[in-house]
Amino acid sequence: MDSLTGLIWQQAFVGEKTVQEALDLCSDLVYAGEDDWRLPDYHEIAGIADYGRHSPAIDTAAFPGTPGDWFWSSSPYHYQAIDWSVEGVFDVDFVDGSVEFGDEVDSLEHVRCVRGEQIVVQGSDRFVVSGSANDEVVRDRATGLRWQKEEVPLKTWEQALVTCEGLSLGGHDDWRLPDINELRSLVNPKTVVPASDFPGMSSDWFWSSSSSVALASEAWGIAFGVGNVTTLDKTIDCQEGCAYPVSVRCVRGVP
């Protein structure tokens, strides 16, 4: 059992399943005397990734034998552009904890089932805005965290850390750059462009404070256009031009 979320996880896993086979396997599973298992959603499966470990990026005492490989979520993905579309399912790579969406729903990936009350991290009514213009703070009713409403664009990772550490907002000066799990909590995988219900969220990339274990020159970030979680070079400086903007949104409080 996960003491943080209350979710109960299957310690074993199964490999080489399509996403439909994974859904059926968990739905039909009778394990540890229980029959209400399901395939975990985006936040549930990403929530057991350990970004302080690598290959596998998971607590191997709790989940022994877990391979550094892709595991299915149950969260579908659909993006419709003018002349093309992508449809698939989010998955997590336990080499490092990356979260992506695959457009090949017939791909074969690993499966670990879960049971318990589902984590609800979506809906615009979860966010409460307070403060005056240029001093607005957003309280997340789901996590208890307080967020800077306005994003700060075009920062390297080091600049992002300094920006948040030096921020005075809403009468507080204990702001910080969010870690990857705090930042991921703002993702709503059911929406795209942006993949969040946070008020005024852009589709930019955003920095987290979490460095990559495998590459010290990289840190974790999230593309809020779609909800992908991946690493970025810490020296990216969009003030000098880059393929995509990387922004900053500071946080305070303990969930």
Stockholm file with secondary structure:
# STOCKHOLM 1.0

chainA/1-255         MDSLTGLIWQQAFVGEKTVQEALDLCSDLVYAGEDDWRLPDYHEIAGIADYGRHSPAIDTAAFPGTPGDWFWSSSPYHYQAIDWSVEGVFDVDFVDGSVEFGDEVDSLEHVRCVRGEQIVVQGSDRFVVSGSANDEVVRDRATGLRWQKEEVPLKTWEQALVTCEGLSLGGHDDWRLPDINELRSLVNPKTVVPASDFPGMSSDWFWSSSSSVALASEAWGIAFGVGNVTTLDKTIDCQEGCAYPVSVRCVRGVP
#=GR chainA/1-255 SS CCTTTCCEECSSCEEEECHHHHHHHHHHCCBTTBCCCBCCCHHHHHTTCCTTCCSSCSCTTTSTTCCSSEEEEEEEEEEECSSCEEEEEEEEETTTTEEEEESCTTCCEEECCEESSCCCCCCGGGEEEESSTTCCEEEETTTCCEEESSCBCSCCHHHHHHHHHTCCBTTBCCCBCCCHHHHHTTBCTTCCSSSBCSTTCCSSEEEEEEECSSCTTEEEEEETTTTEEEEEETTCCGGGCCSSCEEBCCEESCC
#=GC SS_cons         CCTTTCCEECSSCEEEECHHHHHHHHHHCCBTTBCCCBCCCHHHHHTTCCTTCCSSCSCTTTSTTCCSSEEEEEEEEEEECSSCEEEEEEEEETTTTEEEEESCTTCCEEECCEESSCCCCCCGGGEEEESSTTCCEEEETTTCCEEESSCBCSCCHHHHHHHHHTCCBTTBCCCBCCCHHHHHTTBCTTCCSSSBCSTTCCSSEEEEEEECSSCTTEEEEEETTTTEEEEEETTCCGGGCCSSCEEBCCEESCC
//
